[in-house]
């Protein structure tokens, strides 16, 4: 007759459980400051976006003698700026409105955040 040994379940150590609970408590405490900084940064970004739109408008009123490549470059940069602002607003809405009841979601990355990061790195390259 074959004897089966009872399944062994490893019980996590108390120190690792305490560390995990303190990490989760830190997340709950720091969520308002994280979201607050994100909202403030997005507000400043929106102000700068408004300035960029007004500069582009003034430029389009006076671009008659500029070469076509410069017109296309200015239009392309403006379109990229619009796309970046839309994705940035999407990320802000996701974290500050849709996920406000679940603070642990701050540890996850919404799909719009890597797109914004890619745009930022592309402009700095």
Backbone as JSON Lines, residues from 0, in Angstrom:
{"i":0,"aa":"X","n":[0.83,-1.17,0.0],"ca":[0.0,0.0,0.0],"c":[0.89,1.25,0.0]}
{"i":1,"aa":"X","n":[0.58,2.17,-0.87],"ca":[1.37,3.39,-1.01],"c":[0.81,4.45,-0.07]}
{"i":2,"aa":"X","n":[1.69,5.0,0.7],"ca":[1.25,6.07,1.6],"c":[1.55,7.41,0.96]}
{"i":3,"aa":"X","n":[0.57,8.26,1.0],"ca":[0.74,9.61,0.48],"c":[1.04,10.54,1.64]}
{"i":4,"aa":"X","n":[2.02,11.35,1.44],"ca":[2.31,12.32,2.49],"c":[1.36,13.51,2.33]}
{"i":5,"aa":"X","n":[0.98,14.1,3.41],"ca":[0.07,15.24,3.32],"c":[0.76,16.4,2.6]}
{"i":6,"aa":"X","n":[-0.01,17.17,1.86],"ca":[0.6,18.29,1.15],"c":[1.19,19.29,2.14]}
{"i":7,"aa":"X","n":[2.32,19.79,1.76],"ca":[2.97,20.77,2.63],"c":[2.7,22.17,2.09]}
{"i":8,"aa":"X","n":[2.17,22.97,2.92],"ca":[1.93,24.37,2.57],"c":[2.92,25.21,3.34]}
{"i":9,"aa":"X","n":[3.61,26.03,2.63],"ca":[4.57,26.88,3.31],"c":[3.85,28.11,3.83]}
{"i":10,"aa":"X","n":[4.01,28.35,5.07],"ca":[3.42,29.53,5.68],"c":[4.46,30.64,5.61]}
{"i":11,"aa":"X","n":[4.07,31.79,5.05],"ca":[5.05,32.87,4.97],"c":[5.47,33.33,6.36]}
{"i":12,"aa":"X","n":[6.68,33.77,6.43],"ca":[7.19,34.25,7.71],"c":[6.47,35.53,8.1]}
{"i":13,"aa":"X","n":[6.41,35.76,9.38],"ca":[5.74,36.95,9.89],"c":[6.42,38.22,9.41]}
{"i":14,"aa":"X","n":[7.73,38.2,9.32],"ca":[8.45,39.41,8.91],"c":[8.11,39.79,7.47]}
{"i":15,"aa":"X","n":[7.95,38.8,6.58],"ca":[7.6,39.12,5.2],"c":[6.17,39.62,5.11]}
{"i":16,"aa":"X","n":[5.28,39.08,5.93],"ca":[3.9,39.58,5.94],"c":[3.83,41.0,6.46]}
{"i":17,"aa":"X","n":[4.6,41.29,7.5],"ca":[4.62,42.65,8.04],"c":[5.19,43.63,7.03]}
{"i":18,"aa":"X","n":[6.26,43.21,6.34],"ca":[6.84,44.08,5.33],"c":[5.84,44.36,4.22]}
{"i":19,"aa":"X","n":[5.13,43.34,3.77],"ca":[4.12,43.51,2.74],"c":[3.02,44.45,3.2]}
{"i":20,"aa":"X","n":[2.56,44.3,4.44],"ca":[1.49,45.17,4.93],"c":[1.97,46.6,5.05]}
{"i":21,"aa":"X","n":[3.22,46.82,5.46],"ca":[3.73,48.18,5.55],"c":[3.88,48.79,4.16]}
{"i":22,"aa":"X","n":[4.28,47.99,3.17],"ca":[4.37,48.49,1.81],"c":[3.0,48.9,1.29]}
{"i":23,"aa":"X","n":[2.0,48.1,1.56],"ca":[0.64,48.43,1.12],"c":[0.15,49.67,1.83]}
{"i":24,"aa":"X","n":[0.46,49.81,3.13],"ca":[0.05,51.01,3.85],"c":[0.75,52.23,3.29]}
{"i":25,"aa":"X","n":[2.01,52.11,2.9],"ca":[2.72,53.22,2.29],"c":[2.05,53.63,0.98]}
{"i":26,"aa":"X","n":[1.57,52.65,0.22],"ca":[0.88,52.97,-1.03],"c":[-0.38,53.77,-0.73]}
{"i":27,"aa":"X","n":[-1.16,53.34,0.26],"ca":[-2.39,54.04,0.59],"c":[-2.11,55.45,1.09]}
{"i":28,"aa":"X","n":[-1.03,55.63,1.81],"ca":[-0.71,56.95,2.34],"c":[-0.22,57.86,1.23]}
{"i":29,"aa":"X","n":[0.57,57.34,0.3],"ca":[1.19,58.2,-0.69],"c":[0.36,58.38,-1.96]}
{"i":30,"aa":"X","n":[-0.77,57.72,-2.09],"ca":[-1.58,57.86,-3.3],"c":[-2.02,59.3,-3.53]}
{"i":31,"aa":"X","n":[-2.55,60.02,-2.52],"ca":[-2.94,61.41,-2.79],"c":[-1.77,62.27,-3.26]}
{"i":32,"aa":"X","n":[-0.6,62.07,-2.7],"ca":[0.54,62.88,-3.14],"c":[0.98,62.5,-4.55]}
{"i":33,"aa":"X","n":[0.89,61.22,-4.88],"ca":[1.26,60.79,-6.24],"c":[0.27,61.34,-7.25]}
{"i":34,"aa":"X","n":[-1.01,61.15,-6.99],"ca":[-2.05,61.63,-7.92],"c":[-2.04,63.15,-7.97]}
{"i":35,"aa":"X","n":[-1.83,63.79,-6.83],"ca":[-1.78,65.25,-6.8],"c":[-0.67,65.8,-7.66]}
{"i":36,"aa":"X","n":[0.5,65.19,-7.57],"ca":[1.61,65.63,-8.41],"c":[1.34,65.38,-9.88]}
{"i":37,"aa":"X","n":[0.69,64.28,-10.18],"ca":[0.35,63.96,-11.57],"c":[-0.65,64.97,-12.13]}
{"i":38,"aa":"X","n":[-1.66,65.34,-11.32],"ca":[-2.67,66.31,-11.77],"c":[-2.03,67.69,-11.95]}
{"i":39,"aa":"X","n":[-1.16,68.08,-11.02],"ca":[-0.49,69.38,-11.15],"c":[0.41,69.41,-12.38]}
{"i":40,"aa":"X","n":[1.14,68.34,-12.61],"ca":[1.99,68.27,-13.8],"c":[1.18,68.33,-15.09]}
{"i":41,"aa":"X","n":[0.04,67.66,-15.1],"ca":[-0.83,67.7,-16.28],"c":[-1.41,69.1,-16.48]}
{"i":42,"aa":"X","n":[-1.72,69.8,-15.39],"ca":[-2.25,71.17,-15.51],"c":[-1.19,72.1,-16.12]}
{"i":43,"aa":"X","n":[0.04,71.98,-15.66],"ca":[1.12,72.8,-16.23],"c":[1.34,72.43,-17.69]}
{"i":44,"aa":"X","n":[1.28,71.14,-18.0],"ca":[1.43,70.7,-19.38],"c":[0.32,71.26,-20.26]}
{"i":45,"aa":"X","n":[-0.9,71.33,-19.74],"ca":[-2.01,71.88,-20.51],"c":[-1.83,73.38,-20.75]}
{"i":46,"aa":"X","n":[-1.29,74.09,-19.78],"ca":[-1.01,75.51,-19.98],"c":[0.02,75.69,-21.09]}
{"i":47,"aa":"X","n":[1.07,74.9,-21.05],"ca":[2.09,74.97,-22.1],"c":[1.53,74.55,-23.45]}
{"i":48,"aa":"X","n":[0.6,73.6,-23.46],"ca":[-0.05,73.19,-24.7],"c":[-0.87,74.35,-25.28]}
{"i":49,"aa":"X","n":[-1.55,75.09,-24.43],"ca":[-2.29,76.27,-24.89],"c":[-1.37,77.31,-25.51]}
{"i":50,"aa":"X","n":[-0.22,77.53,-24.9],"ca":[0.76,78.47,-25.45],"c":[1.26,77.96,-26.81]}
{"i":51,"aa":"X","n":[1.49,76.66,-26.92],"ca":[1.95,76.08,-28.19],"c":[0.9,76.25,-29.28]}
{"i":52,"aa":"X","n":[-0.36,76.05,-28.94],"ca":[-1.44,76.24,-29.92],"c":[-1.48,77.68,-30.4]}
{"i":53,"aa":"X","n":[-1.36,78.63,-29.47],"ca":[-1.41,80.04,-29.88],"c":[-0.19,80.39,-30.74]}
{"i":54,"aa":"X","n":[0.98,79.86,-30.43],"ca":[2.15,80.11,-31.27],"c":[1.98,79.51,-32.66]}
{"i":55,"aa":"X","n":[1.42,78.31,-32.72],"ca":[1.2,77.68,-34.02],"c":[0.19,78.48,-34.84]}
{"i":56,"aa":"X","n":[-0.85,78.99,-34.2],"ca":[-1.84,79.8,-34.9],"c":[-1.2,81.06,-35.47]}
{"i":57,"aa":"X","n":[-0.41,81.75,-34.66],"ca":[0.26,82.96,-35.14],"c":[1.2,82.62,-36.29]}
{"i":58,"aa":"X","n":[1.91,81.5,-36.18],"ca":[2.82,81.09,-37.24],"c":[2.07,80.8,-38.53]}
{"i":59,"aa":"X","n":[0.91,80.13,-38.45],"ca":[0.17,79.81,-39.67],"c":[-0.38,81.06,-40.35]}
{"i":60,"aa":"X","n":[-0.57,82.12,-39.6],"ca":[-1.04,83.36,-40.19],"c":[0.08,84.09,-40.95]}
{"i":61,"aa":"X","n":[1.33,83.74,-40.66],"ca":[2.47,84.46,-41.25],"c":[3.46,83.55,-41.96]}
{"i":62,"aa":"X","n":[3.06,82.39,-42.41],"ca":[4.03,81.44,-42.98],"c":[4.07,81.46,-44.51]}
{"i":63,"aa":"X","n":[3.6,82.51,-45.13],"ca":[3.51,82.57,-46.59],"c":[4.87,82.41,-47.28]}
{"i":64,"aa":"X","n":[5.92,82.99,-46.73],"ca":[7.22,82.95,-47.41],"c":[8.13,81.83,-46.92]}
{"i":65,"aa":"X","n":[7.68,81.03,-46.0],"ca":[8.51,79.93,-45.48],"c":[8.47,78.74,-46.44]}
{"i":66,"aa":"X","n":[9.56,77.96,-46.49],"ca":[9.57,76.78,-47.36],"c":[8.57,75.72,-46.87]}
{"i":67,"aa":"X","n":[8.17,74.86,-47.81],"ca":[7.17,73.84,-47.47],"c":[7.64,72.9,-46.37]}
{"i":68,"aa":"X","n":[8.92,72.54,-46.38],"ca":[9.4,71.61,-45.37],"c":[9.25,72.17,-43.97]}
{"i":69,"aa":"X","n":[9.4,73.49,-43.83],"ca":[9.24,74.11,-42.52],"c":[7.78,74.13,-42.09]}
{"i":70,"aa":"X","n":[6.89,74.34,-43.05],"ca":[5.45,74.29,-42.75],"c":[5.05,72.88,-42.3]}
{"i":71,"aa":"X","n":[5.55,71.87,-43.03],"ca":[5.23,70.49,-42.67],"c":[5.83,70.1,-41.32]}
{"i":72,"aa":"X","n":[7.03,70.6,-41.05],"ca":[7.67,70.31,-39.77],"c":[6.86,70.91,-38.62]}
{"i":73,"aa":"X","n":[6.43,72.16,-38.76],"ca":[5.64,72.8,-37.71],"c":[4.31,72.09,-37.53]}
{"i":74,"aa":"X","n":[3.68,71.68,-38.62],"ca":[2.4,70.97,-38.53],"c":[2.59,69.6,-37.88]}
{"i":75,"aa":"X","n":[3.65,68.9,-38.26],"ca":[3.91,67.59,-37.66],"c":[4.18,67.67,-36.17]}
{"i":76,"aa":"X","n":[4.96,68.66,-35.76],"ca":[5.23,68.83,-34.32],"c":[3.94,69.16,-33.58]}
{"i":77,"aa":"X","n":[3.1,69.98,-34.19],"ca":[1.83,70.32,-33.54],"c":[0.93,69.1,-33.41]}
{"i":78,"aa":"X","n":[0.88,68.26,-34.44],"ca":[0.07,67.05,-34.36],"c":[0.6,66.08,-33.3]}
{"i":79,"aa":"X","n":[1.91,65.94,-33.21],"ca":[2.49,65.1,-32.16],"c":[2.17,65.65,-30.78]}
{"i":80,"aa":"X","n":[2.18,66.96,-30.66],"ca":[1.86,67.57,-29.36],"c":[0.4,67.33,-28.99]}
{"i":81,"aa":"X","n":[-0.49,67.37,-29.97],"ca":[-1.91,67.08,-29.71],"c":[-2.08,65.63,-29.26]}
{"i":82,"aa":"X","n":[-1.43,64.7,-29.95],"ca":[-1.53,63.28,-29.58],"c":[-0.97,63.06,-28.18]}
{"i":83,"aa":"X","n":[0.16,63.67,-27.87],"ca":[0.75,63.53,-26.54],"c":[-0.19,64.05,-25.46]}
{"i":84,"aa":"X","n":[-0.81,65.2,-25.71],"ca":[-1.72,65.78,-24.72],"c":[-2.95,64.91,-24.53]}
{"i":85,"aa":"X","n":[-3.47,64.33,-25.59],"ca":[-4.63,63.45,-25.47],"c":[-4.29,62.22,-24.63]}
{"i":86,"aa":"X","n":[-3.15,61.6,-24.89],"ca":[-2.75,60.43,-24.1],"c":[-2.45,60.79,-22.65]}
{"i":87,"aa":"X","n":[-1.87,61.96,-22.45],"ca":[-1.6,62.41,-21.08],"c":[-2.89,62.63,-20.32]}
{"i":88,"aa":"X","n":[-3.88,63.23,-20.97],"ca":[-5.18,63.42,-20.32],"c":[-5.88,62.09,-20.07]}
{"i":89,"aa":"X","n":[-5.7,61.14,-20.95],"ca":[-6.28,59.81,-20.76],"c":[-5.68,59.14,-19.53]}
{"i":90,"aa":"X","n":[-4.37,59.24,-19.38],"ca":[-3.71,58.66,-18.2],"c":[-4.16,59.36,-16.93]}
{"i":91,"aa":"X","n":[-4.28,60.67,-16.98],"ca":[-4.73,61.4,-15.79],"c":[-6.15,61.0,-15.42]}
{"i":92,"aa":"X","n":[-7.03,60.87,-16.39],"ca":[-8.41,60.47,-16.13],"c":[-8.46,59.05,-15.54]}
{"i":93,"aa":"X","n":[-7.62,58.17,-16.07],"ca":[-7.6,56.78,-15.59],"c":[-7.2,56.72,-14.12]}
{"i":94,"aa":"X","n":[-6.14,57.42,-13.77],"ca":[-5.64,57.32,-12.39],"c":[-6.43,58.16,-11.4]}
{"i":95,"aa":"X","n":[-6.93,59.32,-11.8],"ca":[-7.58,60.2,-10.82],"c":[-9.09,60.06,-10.78]}
{"i":96,"aa":"X","n":[-9.72,59.47,-11.78],"ca":[-11.18,59.33,-11.79],"c":[-11.6,57.87,-11.79]}
{"i":97,"aa":"X","n":[-11.16,57.1,-12.76],"ca":[-11.61,55.72,-12.89],"c":[-11.08,54.82,-11.78]}
{"i":98,"aa":"X","n":[-9.89,55.08,-11.3],"ca":[-9.26,54.18,-10.34],"c":[-9.14,54.78,-8.95]}
{"i":99,"aa":"X","n":[-9.93,55.79,-8.66],"ca":[-9.79,56.47,-7.37],"c":[-10.17,55.58,-6.2]}
{"i":100,"aa":"X","n":[-11.02,54.6,-6.4],"ca":[-11.43,53.71,-5.33],"c":[-10.46,52.55,-5.09]}
{"i":101,"aa":"X","n":[-9.51,52.36,-5.99],"ca":[-8.57,51.24,-5.87],"c":[-7.14,51.78,-5.91]}
{"i":102,"aa":"X","n":[-6.59,52.16,-4.75],"ca":[-5.26,52.77,-4.74],"c":[-4.14,51.85,-5.2]}
{"i":103,"aa":"X","n":[-4.34,50.55,-5.17],"ca":[-3.29,49.62,-5.59],"c":[-3.07,49.71,-7.1]}
{"i":104,"aa":"X","n":[-4.04,50.26,-7.83],"ca":[-3.91,50.37,-9.28],"c":[-2.77,51.32,-9.66]}
{"i":105,"aa":"X","n":[-2.31,52.12,-8.72],"ca":[-1.2,53.03,-9.0],"c":[0.07,52.24,-9.31]}
{"i":106,"aa":"X","n":[0.13,50.99,-8.87],"ca":[1.29,50.15,-9.15],"c":[1.29,49.62,-10.57]}
{"i":107,"aa":"X","n":[0.12,49.64,-11.21],"ca":[0.0,49.15,-12.58],"c":[0.18,50.31,-13.55]}
{"i":108,"aa":"X","n":[0.59,50.0,-14.74],"ca":[0.76,51.02,-15.75],"c":[-0.37,50.93,-16.77]}
{"i":109,"aa":"X","n":[-1.09,52.02,-16.92],"ca":[-2.13,52.09,-17.94],"c":[-1.43,52.14,-19.31]}
{"i":110,"aa":"X","n":[-2.12,51.74,-20.36],"ca":[-1.5,51.67,-21.68],"c":[-1.07,53.04,-22.18]}
{"i":111,"aa":"X","n":[-1.72,54.1,-21.72],"ca":[-1.38,55.43,-22.23],"c":[-0.09,55.98,-21.63]}
{"i":112,"aa":"X","n":[0.34,55.46,-20.49],"ca":[1.57,55.96,-19.85],"c":[2.81,55.62,-20.68]}
{"i":113,"aa":"X","n":[2.99,54.38,-21.15],"ca":[4.16,54.12,-22.0],"c":[4.14,54.91,-23.31]}
{"i":114,"aa":"X","n":[2.95,55.19,-23.83],"ca":[2.87,55.99,-25.05],"c":[3.36,57.4,-24.78]}
{"i":115,"aa":"X","n":[2.96,57.98,-23.65],"ca":[3.44,59.31,-23.27],"c":[4.94,59.3,-23.05]}
{"i":116,"aa":"X","n":[5.43,58.26,-22.4],"ca":[6.88,58.16,-22.15],"c":[7.65,58.05,-23.46]}
{"i":117,"aa":"X","n":[7.12,57.26,-24.38],"ca":[7.77,57.12,-25.68],"c":[7.82,58.46,-26.4]}
{"i":118,"aa":"X","n":[6.72,59.22,-26.32],"ca":[6.71,60.55,-26.93],"c":[7.72,61.48,-26.3]}
{"i":119,"aa":"X","n":[7.83,61.42,-24.99],"ca":[8.81,62.27,-24.29],"c":[10.22,61.9,-24.7]}
{"i":120,"aa":"X","n":[10.54,60.61,-24.73],"ca":[11.88,60.18,-25.12],"c":[12.16,60.51,-26.58]}
{"i":121,"aa":"X","n":[11.16,60.46,-27.44],"ca":[11.36,60.78,-28.85],"c":[11.71,62.25,-29.03]}
{"i":122,"aa":"X","n":[11.09,63.13,-28.24],"ca":[11.4,64.55,-28.35],"c":[12.77,64.88,-27.78]}
{"i":123,"aa":"X","n":[13.24,64.09,-26.82],"ca":[14.54,64.37,-26.21],"c":[15.69,63.75,-26.99]}
{"i":124,"aa":"X","n":[15.39,62.85,-27.88],"ca":[16.46,62.18,-28.64],"c":[17.0,63.06,-29.73]}
